[in-house]
């Protein structure tokens, strides 16, 4: 450490470059005195008395520290005035030089500094005496004498100041020399006051020798007053510095620059060579070790004191003063430390670190007991400021991070995304990936929110580990995670999204339970999909929503997603009006037995012809109905129309069953079974002629919520069917435990039977197992004769699709009945048979 410091400090030996010219100047001036003065030396008895007075006067009453140098304000001007008046020229120089030697030897300075101070005193006094000789001869103690002596003393003072400025500039740079000039006002004023006091003493002594008694008493009083003033000045300066320090800490505590504001001012306040702040690692805050050095720019990451001392201060919870603790001082003296104060930083009952100052900026001065209360006061303010700064940092961190996963939140991601958009380089894109965790609601409802939180934390950890180091991973909220980074292209972003999805998916073990976790991923890129963060976030949400429709997929945003979303948003008000005005129609699609082509019933399907948008897809207006609270009205409209037509067909001797689709949300309505019972009674339709079709993903959501409603519907006699079977992740074994009567195989498998052996195997397995469990099977999407034959071969009972008929309004269905149903097959108790299959 000492070696490191020595490299920065300029060697004191450079002072000889100033000492030599000063010595030469003093010698030349003395030679001129010998030539110019009639009596260059003499009056040795009086000279001895004035020498004693001059040595005594050199005890400092005011001190000013400028970086590593100490400037002392003394009362030497008083005996100098008397010496210039009473002594010959060379004697004055000799007395001043000897007094300087005595006072410097008492301070035990190094050779270079001692020589400089002696040469400075000799040169300054020599130049002042020459000024005195150049002016008219002194006659009496009148005003003319005052001016001559004041000019000589002022010359000595200015030459002394010039020498000090020169050596400090040489050793520490022009900034330090300029600082000496700025702080020289008080010493110059004090010198003027001292010279005036010396003239008053001269006048009194010239009037009567007895005045020396009064002057001695006055000198004693002046000394006491000077010391009191010096103490007051130090206290005032200390209070002002502490106030400035606290203000600076308050200002800097908000912007993270507190150590910079603290350490530099503490070092200046305590007039120390080093000041060091040490905060051990705590929580997410790393260890802090910063040092301010008097000659250094900025803060350094080392300390001059051993780490053991700081740790001991924290352990003992008390201040260490190395200057008074000789044993500890000797242990660290080889590191270049002459004295130090180490104070614990307390926050309540805890000690959060240490603040220390090392090496008082004075060649002979040391930290005194009076410095301890000042430094401990500063440390108390610093501890409060540091705790407040950490609190602000913690609040800022909490404002931009998720509490559960510790990842950046949506606000932080938005800010980072905005910045990335601004600094995007040509030829690259800013990608935003949204990962939506599947099935988290089921985990929360089945296992509790604690289990759901563990799932989120595990997904966050996997995503953080797998994502590239240049990516920012955050949690958007709920079960959504965001990743933003720069990529070469949208294709590269899609590829990365797929890789991340594969890496974070998989089993998660929770005690004795193992869960499969998957995600749907939306991708949007700048500049193709938006020029700002808000647009990109909105569009990646749309892409993720589209990805949910195909479990485990990755979806890149395209304008069609936004137009569909905007269209759905605009349909909300139109749907309410359409329900009020009866604009929605109910279409019917026949369900036929595959062996003997008998008509077993129809599925009731809502259709909406919008006056502006044309035909609206059922999934669009059903989704709008779910989100706007109109689903109940839509379900009742279809149910009423289906029951009414079933009643009419019964009256026409053509009894047909009707099937109505139910949303999973409807199954959470406890009053729904009662309304169904009332409608069956109102229309006089037997319950067994009504079938409710519920999508597999809604029926088997991993919870038991739908089961009470299903059981009540079954108790009414209503048939229950699982729609789109095969698109979810359920099994027939689990399905068997539910109160259902029928399984509808999804059209994607049925339509692929003729070309994909895998689809054929799936349909075959579903049909075989369903029959073993006593469940009827309906095949959706029967559109070709080959598909029909395959279904017949594997024993599927009922089919539905364009091969038989498209969904038709009631009037066209009546015509279809007339054309397709064999009249001879219409007998009491039997289902009508189709005449032909188109």
N, C-alpha and C positions, 0 to 999 in steps of 0.2 A: 504493500500500500504506500509505503514511504517512497519507494522508487517511482511509482506512478505519479505521486505528487511532485516529486523533484523534476520530472520531465516538463511539468507545466509551469512551475515557478521560475522566474528569471533569477539568476544568481546574484546575491548581494554584492559580490565582488565588483560588479559593474559600477558600484558607487565610487570606485577609485577614479573613474573618468571625470567625476565632478570634484572629488576631493583634491586631486592634483592641481587643477587650475585655481581652486580656492586657495590652496597653500601658496602657490606662486603669486597670486594676487596679494595675499597678506604680506609676503616678503617684500614685494615691490613697494607696497604702501609704506611699510616700515622704513625702507631706505629713503623714500621721499620725506618722511617725517624727520629723519636724521639730518637731512640737508636743509629742510625748510624751518625747523623749529630751533629757537635759540637755546632752549633747555629741553632736550627730548626726553630725559628721564630724571627721576628724583622723587622726594616726598615719600620715602619708603614706609615710614611709620603710619602715616595716614592711608597709604596704599594697602597696608596689611589690614587695617580696620575695614576699608571698603571691600577688600577681597572677601572677608568674612561675611559682610552684608550681601555681597553679590552671590556667594555660594548659598546663603540662606534663602535669598530671593529666588533661587532657581528650583525650589520645591514647587511642583505644579499645583495650582489651585483650580485649573480647568483643563480638561483633556478632550481631545477630538480625535477619534479613530477614523482614518481614511484607508479603507481596505486593510492591508497588513501593517500600516504605519500609524503611530500615535503622535499627534501634535499636541504639545502641552502649552497652555497659556500660563505664564509666570508674571512676577512683578519685578523682573530684572531691570526694567526701564528706570525704576526709582533710584537704585544705587548707581546706574549708568549716568544719570543726570549729574549726581554729585561728583562722580569720578571725572567726567568731562570738564566740570568747573574747577575742581581743586587739583587734579593731577596732570603731570606733563603727558604729551601724546603717547610716547612709547610705553610709559607706565600704565596708561589706560588699556592699551592693547595687551600688555603682559598680564594685568590683573584679570581682564575678561577671558584671556586664553587659559590661565591657570584655573580660574573658577569653572570653566567648561570642562577641563580635564578632571577636576575633582568630582564634579557632579556626574560626569559620564562613567568614571570609574565606580562610583557608588552604585550605578545602575547595572554594572557588570555586563556591558554590551560586548558584542563581537568586535574584532579589530577594525573591520571595515566601517562599521557604524560609528565606533568611537572616533576614528580618525576623521570621518566626515563631519561629525558634530563639532569637534575641536577646530578643524579647518574653517568650518562655516562661521563659528564665533569669532575666530581671529580675523578672517577676511571681512566680515560685516563690520566689526569694531574698527578695523583699519580704515575702511572706506568712510565710515562715519567720522572718524577723527580727521581725515583729510578734508572732508566737507567743513568741519569746524575750523581747520587752519585756513581754508580758502575764504572763509567769511571774515568780516571785520573783527578786530580784537574785542574780547569780552571786557566790558567796563561796568562794574557794579552788578546789581541784580535787577536792573530795570527791564522794560519791555523789549529793548533790543537784545538783551541777553536771553530773554525767554525764547525769542524767535530763533536765535542762533542754536541754542541747545535743543530746541524742539526739532529743528531741521536735522541736526546731527543724529538725534535718537531715531527720528523717522527714517533716515537713511539706513541706519543699522537694522531696523525692523524690516524694511523693504528688501534689503539685500538678503537677510535671513530667509524671508518668504520666497524670494526668487531661487535661492539655493535649494530649499525644500521642494519647490515645484519641479525644479530641474531633475533632482535625483529620483523623485517618485515617478515622473514621466519616463525617465530612463529605465527604471526597474519594472513599472507596471503599465506603461502605455499612456497615451495622451488623454484618455478618458479619466484616468486616475488623477493626472495633473490638473485637468479642468475641474475635477471635483474638489481638489485642494483650494483652488482659486475661489470656487463658489462658497466654500466653508470658511474662508479667511476673514470674513467681515467681522465676526465677533473677536478674534484675536487682534485685529488691527484697531478696533475701537478700544479694546482693553489696553493696548499699548499706548494709545493716545491718552487715555485716562491715567495710566501709570506715569507717563511723562509729565502730565500736569501736576499730579501729586508730588513728583520729585521736585518740580519747580517751586511748589508751595513750601516744601521742606527746606529747600535751599534758601528761600527768602527768610524763613523763620530762623534758621541757623545763623544766617548773616546778621540778623537783628540781635540775637543773644544766644549764647551757648546753652543757657538754661532751657531753651525750647526743646533740647534733645529729650528731656524727661517727658514732656508732653507728647513729643513725636513718638517716643517709644510706646507710650500708652495708646496713642492713636494707631500705630502700626499693629499693635496687638488686636485692637478692635477691628481694624480693616481686615486682618487675616481671618478673624472669626467670621466677619460679614462675607468675605470672599468664599470661605468654605461653605457657609450656609447658602449663599447664592448658588454655588456650584451644585450643592445637593438638591436645591430646589429646581435648578435647571435640568439636572439629570432626571428627577422625578417627573417633571413636566414633559420632558422629551419621551420618557418611558410611557407615560399615560397616553400621549399623542400617538406614539407608535403602536401601542396595544389597541387603541381605538381604530387606527387605520388598518391594523391587522384583522380585527374582527369584521370590519366592513368589507375588506377584501375577501375574507373567507366566506362571508354571507353571499357576496356576488358570485364567487367562483364555485360555490357548492352546487349550483344548478347546472353548470356546463361541464363538469368533470375535470376542471383545472385547479381543484383545491390544493393538491400537493405543490404545484408551481407557486401559487399565491402564498401558501403557508411557509414553505421552507426558506425562500429568499428573504422574506420579512423577518422571520424568526432569527435567521443568521445575522441580519443587520441590527435587529433590536438587541441581541445579546452580544454583538460585536465579536462574533465567533468566525473561525476559519471554515468550519463545516457545520451544517445542520442536517440531521437525518431523521426520516420518518420510517418506522417499521410497523407493519400491520401483518400479523400472521394470517395464514389462510383460514378462512371462515366460511363455511357453506359453499356457495358457488363463487365467492370472492377469492381470487388467488392471493398469494403472499405479495405484499408491497414492501419494497426496500428502495428508497430514493434518497439521494443526498444532493444538497446544494453546496457548492464550493465557491469561495469568494472570487477566485480567478476564472471560474468555469462558466460556460454558457449552457443553459438548460440544466436538467437534472441528470445525475449519474446513478447507475444501478449498483453501487457498492457502498460499504460503510467502513469508516476507519477503525471503529471499535469491534472487538470480537463478538460473534453471535452469542457466545456464552453469557456475556454481560447483560445483553438485552433480555435473554431468556430468564436470567436470574432476577432482573428487575420486575419482570412480569410475575414471576413466582413469588417474590417477596412483597410485591405490591408497594414498594417504597422507592424514593428517589436515591440515586447513587451520585455522589460528588467525588470524582476521582482526584481532584486537587487536594482534598482533605483526607482521602483514604489512601495513605501512602502505599499500603500493601498492594491494592489493586492497581495503583498508578505505576508502580515498579513493574508489574506484570505486563503492562501494555506500553511501556515507554519505548521499547524497541520499534514500535509501529509509528513513532513520530508524534505520539500524543503527549502533550505537556499537562493538560487538564481537560475535564469534560464533566458535563451534567447530563444524566439520563433520567428522564421522568416517565413514569407509567401513565398511559392514557386511560382514564377511567370512564366507563359508561355505566352509571348506576353502581352495582356491586361488582361488575365484571371489568377486567383489564383487557382492552382490545389491542394494545400495542405500546410502543414507546416513541418518545420524541427526545432527541439528544442534540446537544451542541458540543463541539470539540474545538479546543485551542482558542483561547481568548486572543483577540487581535491586538496584542501588545507584547513587546519584547520582555517586559518585566511584570506586566499585569497578570492576574489570575482571576478565575471566577471566585467571587466572594460570597459569604453567607447571605448578603443582601440580594444576590442574584437569584437565589432559590425561590423565594415567594413570587418574584416576577415571572420566572420561567414556569413555575407550577400554575400560575394564573393563565399564562398563554396556553399551556398544555390542556387546562380545563376547557378553555374556549375551543381549542383545536379538536378535542375529543367530541364535544357537542357538534361542531361543524362536520366532522367526519361521519358521525352517526347519522346526522341529517342528510349528508350527501349520500350515504349508503341507503337511507330510507327512500330518498328521491330516486336513486338508481333502481331500488327494488320495485317502487311503484311504476317507474317507467318500464321496467322489465315485465311486470305483471300486466301492464296495459297492452303490451305487444306480444305476449306469450300465453299459451294455453296452460291452465293450471294443472290439468290431468296429465298431459303428455309432455309438457315443458317445451313443446314446439312453438314456433312463431304462429300467431293467430292470423285471422283474415286481414286485420288492419295492417299488420307487419308485412304480410305477403303482398297486399295491395301497394304499399309504399315501395317495396323492392321491385315489384313488377313495373311500376311507373318509372323508376330509375333505370331499369333494364331497357325499357322501351326508348328512353331518351338517348342512351349510349350504345344502342345496337349498331354493330359494325356492318358495313355492306356485305352482302352475300351470306348472312346468317339470319335465323329467325329466333324470336323469343317464344319459347313454348310454355304453355300452361297445361298441366295435367291434373285432373280431378278424379280421385279414387273414392268411390262410394262403397262402403262395406255392406255386403248383403246380409240380411237376416239379423241385424243387431236388435231390432225391436223384439223379435222372438226370444232372443237371449235375455233381454231385460225382463220380459214378461214371464219367462219360464224359470230363470235362474236368479233374477234380481239384478239391480243396477250395478252392484259391485262386480258381478261377473261381466256385465257389459263394459264396465270401465277397464277391466283387465284385458278384454279383447281389444279395445281401442289402444291401450298402452302397448300391447304386443304388436299390433299392426303398425303403430307409430315407430317402434323400435326397429322392426323389420324394414320399414320404408326408409328410415334414417340410415340404416346400415347398407342397404342395397343401392340407394340413390348415388349418382356421381358426386364427387366432392364439390363440384362447381354448382350443384343444385341447391336451392333453398326449399326445404321441406317444412310444411306447416299444416295446421289443422284448421279447416274452414269453419268447423262447428258440427255438432251432432256426430254423424258417422261419415263425414267427408274430410278428405285430406288433399292438400294442394302441393304440387311440386312445380317450381318454375326454374327454368335454365335456358341457356342459349344453345341452339342446335344448328346443324348445317341446313336442314330442310324439314318440312312437315312430315315427310316419310321417315326421317330419322327420329322425330318426336314420337311417331306412331310405333316404330320399332322399339324404342326405349320404353314406352308405356306398356307394351306387351311383355317385355322382359321383366319390368318391375312387378307387373301383376303376377307373373308366374313365380317370381321369387318370394313374394310376400304371402301368396296363397298357401294353403296346406293346413295340416292339423295343428290345433292348439290344445294342449293338455291342461285341464283345470281340475286338480285333485284327481278323482277317479273318473272324470268326464273328459271326453275328447270331442272337440268341435271342429268342423270343417269351415274354414273362412275363405270367402271369395270376394272379389270386388268387381264392380263395373267401372270402366274408365272412360272419361271424356277428355278430348284433346282439342285445344285451340291454339293458334299460333299468330304472332304479330310479324309482319303487317297484314297478312292475308285475311285474318278474321277480325281485325280490330286495331285501332290506332291508339287506344288508351286502355288502362287497367280495368275500368268499370265495364267496358264493352267486352273485353276478353273474359272477365269473370262471368258475365251474363251468358256468353255463348258457350263457355265450357260447361256451365250448368245444363244448358240445353243438350249438349253432346252427351253428358253423363246420364241425363234422364233417358235419352234415346238408347244408350247402352244398357240400361236396366231392362229394357223390353226383351233383350236376348241375354240371359244370365251369363255373366263372366265375359262379356264382350268388351272391345275397345272401339270407341266411336269417335271419328274426326268430325268436327263441326262442318256443316254445310248449310247454305242459305235456306234450304227447304225446311230444316228444323226450326229456324226462326220464324219463317212464314207460317208454319203450322202452329207454333206457339202463339204467335200474334192472332192467328185466326181463332184459336180456341179462346183466347182472351176476349175477342170481340163477340164470340158466340154466347157469352154468359147472359147478357141482357136479352139477346134474341131468343134463347131457349126458353126463358121465363115467359116471354110473350107468345112463343109458339105453343107452349103447354096451355096457356090461357085461351088461345084462339083455336085450339084443336088442329094445328098444322101438322103434328106428327101422326104418321100412319103406322099400322101394324101389318106386317107382311107375314106369310105363312109358308114354311118349307116342309114338304111331306117327309115322313119317316116310313120306310117300307121294309117288310120282312124279305130277306134275301132268297129264301128257299121257294116260297110260293107267291111272292110279289103282293102280299096283302098290305093295305094301308093301315098302319097302327096308330098314326097320329101326326101332329104337325108341331113344328117349333115356331113360336111367336117371336118375331124380330121387329124392333122399332126401326122406322126409316123416317128421314127428315129431308125434305126438299126445300132448301133455303131460297128465298126469293132473289138474293144477291149472289150467294156463293154456290148455288146449285146443290147437288147431292152432298150431304155432310156425312162423313164416315161415322158409323156407330161408335167406334172407339173414341172418336173426338168428342161427340156430344155426351156420351156416357161419362167420360172423364170430367167434362165441364159440369155435368149434373152432380157428380160426387163432390167436387170442390166448391160448389155454390149452394149446397143444401137442397137441391131439387131432385135428388135420386129417388126419394120416396114417391114423389108425384109421378116420375117417369115409370117406376116399377108398377105402381098401381094402375096407370093408364094401360100398360101392356097386359097386366093380369086381368083387368076388367074386360078388355077386348077379347082376350083368349077365352075366358069363361063364357062370355056372351055368345061367341061363335060355337063353342062346344055345345051350349044349350040348344042353339038353332039347329046344329047338325043332328043332335039327338031327336029333335022334333021331326026332322026329315028322315028319320029311320036310318041315319048314318052316324052312329055314335063314334066320335073320335076323341082321343086324348090330346091334350095340349101341353106343351113344355114352355116354360118361361125362365129366362136367365135371371139369376140373382147375383148381385154384387156381394163380395165378402163383407162390406160395410153393413149391408142389410141384415146379415146374420147376427150383428151385435145389437140390433134393435129388439128388445124383449117384448115389445107390443106387436111385433109383426105377425107371429102365429095367430093372435086373436083377430087381427084384421083379415087374415086369410080365411079363418073359419067363418067370419061374418060374410065375406064375399061368396064363399061356396054356398052358404045358406041363401044369400040373396039371389043367386043365379040358378040355384037348384042343381048344381053339378056335383056328382059324386067325387069325393076326395081322390079316389084312385085314378081318376081321369086327369089329374093335374100332376105334372112333374116339374120340379124346380131343378134347373141345371146351374151348378156352382163350379167355377173354374178351380182346377186343382190347386193353383198357387194361393187362392183365397181360402179354400176349404182346409188345406193342410199347411197352415202357416206356422207350425211348431208349437201352437198353444191349444188350450182346450176351450177358448172363448166361443167358437161356433157350435160346440157340441150341445149345449142346452137347447138352443133354438132348433137345431136339427132334430133332436129327440122329440120336441113338442110338435114339430111339423110331421114327423113320422107317426106320432100318436094320433094325429088328425086323419091319417090314412093317405097323406100326400106322398108321392114317390119322389125320391131324391137321386140325382144323377151327378157324377163327377165329370165336368166338361174339360176338354182339351187335355185329357190324361196323357202323360208322357213328357209334357213340357216342363214339369217340375222335378223335384228331387225325392218324391215320396215313393213308397213301395206298396205293392198290393197287400203285403202282409199287414202293414199299418192301416191301409184302407179298409181291410176287413173288420177292424175294430170300430169303424164308424157306422152310424145308422143310415147307410145308403143302399140303393137298390140297383144302380146302373152305372156303367162306365162308358164314356164316349172317348174313343181313341182319336187323338188329334189328327187333323187332316194332313199335316206334314208327313206323318208316317204312312198314312193310307195312300196318299198320292205317290209316294216313293216305292211302294211295294213291288211294282212291275219292273223297276230298274235297279233297285238297291237291295241286295240280299239282307243287309243289316236291318232295314226298315221292315222287311217281310218277317224276319225273325222276331223283331220287337212286337209286331202286331200279333203274331202267332202265340207268343208267350203271354201277352195280355189276355187274349181270348181264352187260352187254355186255363190259365190260373183263375180268371174271373168266373168261368163256368164251374170250376172246382169249388169256389167260394160261394156259389149260388147267386152271382151277379149277372145281370143282363149286359150285353155288349152292343154298343152302337158305333158303327164306323162312319166318321165324317169324311166328306170330300170324295165320295164315290163318283168318278167322272168317266170311267171307261169300262167296257165289257171285260177286259182282261183283269182289271182290279176287282170287278164283281165276281169273276170266276175264282180268283185267288181267295177272296173272302169266304166264298161258299166252301172251298176246299178245306179251309182251316176251321170251319164251323161257326163263323160269325153270324149272328142272328138278324141284326137290323142294320140297314144302311140309310145314308142320307147324303144327297149330293146332286150335282147338276145332271148326272145321268138320269135321274128320275124327274127332278124339277128344280128350277131356281126358286128363291123366295118370291112369292106372288102376293099381290093385294087380294082382298077377299073376293072381289068380283071375278078376277082372272082365275082364282083358285076354284071357284064354282064351275067355270068353263073347263078347267083342267079335269075336275071330277067327271064332268059329262063326257069328256073325250077319252079319259084313261081308265075309268072304273068300269068293270064289266057288270052290267045291270043284273045279270043272272047270279052274280056272287053276293048280291045284297040280300041277305036273309037275316031273320031275327037271331041275334046272338052270335053272328059271325062278322068278322071284319071284311070290308069290301076288298076285292082283288083287282089289281090293275090288269087292263086288257092287254096292253102291250108295253114294252119298254122302249122308248124312242132311241 
